[in-house]
Each structure stands twice: as structure tokens, then as C-alpha cells.
Amino acid sequence: MLRALDPFCEQLAATPLSQMIQATEWAIPAIQTVHIVAVATVMASILIVDLRLMGFASRDQSIAAVAKRYLPAVWYALPVLLITGATLIVAEPSRSLQNPVFILKMAILLVAAGVTAGCQLPLRKNARFWDASTSRRWKARLIGGLSLPLWIAILFAGRWIAYVQSA
Ligand code: HEM
């Protein structure tokens, strides 16, 4: 099915922007570096928030306080990841767009971002939402325990793309 993207990938690779990136030796390493810095920002923030949700760290602070401090970094870093990731795709379209691991990475990213947003949104109306009862605290533990493996899976898939042949 991914072979159906052949003409699109070929056209994209022939655009002046793609040609320019391909011809500039340092461009891809530089874009990858920015991607990795944004990855580090997301993962550091997610780790702190998820450890707090699971009750393993920062227990002297409310979930709302930890989320308010660290989650904005996730939402600011995601557009940077989107722009740098899209630029890498323009440079070498078939390497990602026709790679099943890249599709998997994007699918997990959607779920992970949904879980993180789902944890943050109730706090807007009620800062004590996740601390309000024992059952809510257990749900928060569950969300943290689900979110962290999802974000780590994205990390793993991101690195794995390079080792799986595109269709
Ligand atoms: C927002 C949308 C994103 C897009 C479009 C995107 C796209 C890409 C692309 C095209 C690559 C290059 C893969 C290759 O050629 O080997 C890449 C690498 C990578 N991405 Fe993303 N990515 C996104 C978000 C993320 C997120 C959220 C994470 C992790 C939290 C992540 C982690 C990585 C890692 C670890 C690599 C490997 C970098 C390397 O080996 O140099 N990406 N990404």
C-alpha cells in the first residue's frame, strides 16, 4: 500500500526545497539536532509529569502544579518537532513516508498527545481534579503509567526508522 506513494515521494524529492536540503551537506544533521533537542525537552517534561502522576516523584507538589510548570514545554516543543520532522521528510520523502515504523510512530504520537491532553484538560476547570479522591488518584497513576511507555515507544520508533527498509 505504501508503494502507492511512489509518485508523490518522487515529486516531493524533485522540488527545489528538497533539492536544496539534499545539496547542503550540513542541513540534515543540523535539522536532526534541533529535532533531538525538542525530543529531549518533551521527554524530560513528560518524565517529570508522569512520575508525579504515578506518585513516584514531587509528591510535595500537587499534580496541577507540576503539570502547569512542565506541560507547556511539551506543547511548545511539539510544533518544533513537526516542523523539523516535516523538513526531514521533504529532504528524503520515501525514507519516512513509505516506512511502516514512521506510520507507527505518528499513530502512537496521536494517542500519546491525546492522553497528555486528557490529563491536562480537567485541571483547567478544577486544579484539584486528580487529587480529589482515591479513585481519581488511581486514575492519575494509570494515566502516568500509560503515557510514559507511549512516549518512550515514540522515541524508540523515531530511532528505528533508520533501520527499517522503506516500501
Ligand atoms: C511531530 C511530528 C514528528 C515528525 C513529523 C517526526 C519526523 C521524524 C523524521 C522524519 C525523522 C527522521 C527519521 C530517519 O530518517 O531516520 C525523525 C527522527 C526521530 N524522531 Fe521524530 N518526528 C516527530 C515527532 C517526534 C517525537 C514527539 C519524538 C519523541 C518524543 C520523536 C523522536 C525522534 C527520534 C528519537 C528520532 C531519531 C533521530 C536520529 O536518529 O537522528 N519525533 N522524526
Residues whose N, C-alpha, C, O or C-beta is under 5 A from the ligand:
A	BS01	HEM	Q32 V39 V42 L78 L81 L82 G85 A86 L88 I89 R95 S96 W151 I154 L155 G158 R159 I161 A162
